Amino acid sequence: MEDQPISSGPPWWWCLDHAAVEGRDGCANTVRLGPYETYADAARALELAAERTEAWDHDPKWSDNPDG
């Protein structure tokens, strides 16, 4: 993982265009995931998104299937 920049503090975003963590002054929000409270969470944004998607796929409250 790259070093955390000193000049920028939370929140953090994951930039999809650059595959990198960015601070407030990064790319447009349309190409980023976040915000995240920590640099480490932003760095694993894709992993967190996959974990959340997997959880939602098995959550009956989010099911599109009327039978559960």
C-alpha positions, 0 to 999 in steps of 0.5 A, a space after each residue: 500500500 502506498 504511503 498516506 499523504 501528510 497534507 490531506 486528512 479524512 475523509 478519503 475516497 477510492 478513485 476508480 480512474 486512478 486506482 488510488 486513494 484520494 483526499 477531498 481535492 481528488 477527482 469528481 465523486 462520479 468516479 470515486 467510492 467513499 467517503 471513508 473515515 480512514 485511509 486504510 478503508 479507502 484503500 480497500 474500497 473495492 474489497 469492502 464493496 464486494 463484502 457488502 454486496 455479498 451480504 446484501 445478496 443474502 439479506 432477505 430485506 434486500 431480496 428481489 425474490 418475493 419468496 425470500 
